[in-house]
Amino acid sequence: MRNDVLTESPIVRWTLLALAVGFLALFLVLPLLAVFAEALRRGPETFLKAFADPDTQAAIRLTLLVAAIAVPLNLVFGISAAWAVAKFEFPGKSLLVTLIDLPFSVSPVVSGLVYVLLFGAKGLLGPVMDDWDFKIIFAVPGIVLATIFVTFPFIARELIPLMQEQGTAEEEAALTLGASGFRTFLTVTLPNVRWALLYGVLLCNARAMGEFGAVSVVSGHIRGLTNTMPLQVEILYNEYDFVGAFAVATLLAGLALVTLGAKSLLEWRYGDGLARAHRH
């Protein structure tokens, strides 16, 4: 059967290839080119002038700040969760794996609404936050929490299958030779998963900077204070500042392309290890 598939007629192969390329061109390449074309429609000077807007600059800074907080926290969680799931047996292990996958099945808008119900003015913990004079909803902490929620599966999900495939033999050997648990992690476990870890960090960072739904619910859309780049694009577009909106969109697209390039480089350089992780 495998030989039959690999020896399909040239017409079938070229038809499938044309369908794949046509689909990518229609739904990926053309929209991306349209974004850059609209951003540069009035010339480079107008394009660059869009980034001089103080609200846009604040949105860029906030996006980078949120990513700089959310990604390291997810890095710590992802490594800890993956190490626990892959290397140990404990009650509630299946529940932990299910909870890690929860953001994949819950709408980002719903997750943002959950934080509003918890920390909003009339939420469960809202009065307590008011007593402490600590604002979460419609402030940076709420944006960070929402971003962490929608991005925390990425690193753990890259590491768990790879760690499970590697087993515990090398760690047990290191412990037998007298290494401490922490030293075993640094010298044995971490080097074995470093490229999958970097891969997960790239995906997590890309999602953190591009998240819209959850952040939109908890941000309050306060210009210059709680708007990230995706929200700023929406506001500029709704105000018919198309060049400004598409200019900010090109920055997001550029960050996505850099992430995609780094991801492709990792897959090309360390494809075997990453492929083994994805097969599981």
URKAKA-V366938 format. One line per field, one symbol per residue. ss: DSSP state (H for helix, E for strand, L for the rest). psi: psi as a letter, one per 20 degrees, with the letter a starting at -180 (. if undefined). burial: 1 if it has 24 or more other C-alpha atoms within 12 Angstrom, else 0. Layout:
ss: ???
psi: ???
burial: ???
//
This chain:
ss: LHHHHHLLLHHHHHHHHHHHHHHHHHHHHHHHHHHHHHHLLLLHHHHHHHHHLHHHHHHHHHHHHHHHHHHHHHHHHHHHHHHHHHHLLLLLHHHHHHHHLHHHHLLHHHHHHHHHHHHLLLLLLHHHHHHLLLLLLLLHHHHHHHHHHHHLHHHHHHHHHHHHHHLLHHHHHHHHLLLLHHHHHHHHHHHHLHHHHHHHHHHHHHHHHHLLHHHHHHHLLLLLLLLLHHHHHHHHHHLLLHHHHHHHHHHHHHHHHHHHHHHHHHHHHLHHHHHHHHHL
psi: gghhgikqqhggghggghggggggggiggghghhghghhjhjrhghghhhiiphhghhggggghgghhggghghggggggggggghiqpqpjghgggghhighhipphgghhhghghgjrhjagjghghhhilopgqkrghhggghgggiiihggghhhghghhhhajghghgghhjjqrgghgghiggghijhhhghghgggggghghjpggghhgihilopigjprghhhggghghjkmhggghghhhgghghhhgggghghgghghlhgghhhghh.
burial: 0000000000000000000000000000000100110111000000100110001111111111111011111110111111111110000000001001101000011111111100110000000000000011111111111111111111111111111101010010000000000001100111011111111111111111111111111111111111111111111100000111111111111011001001100100000011001000
//
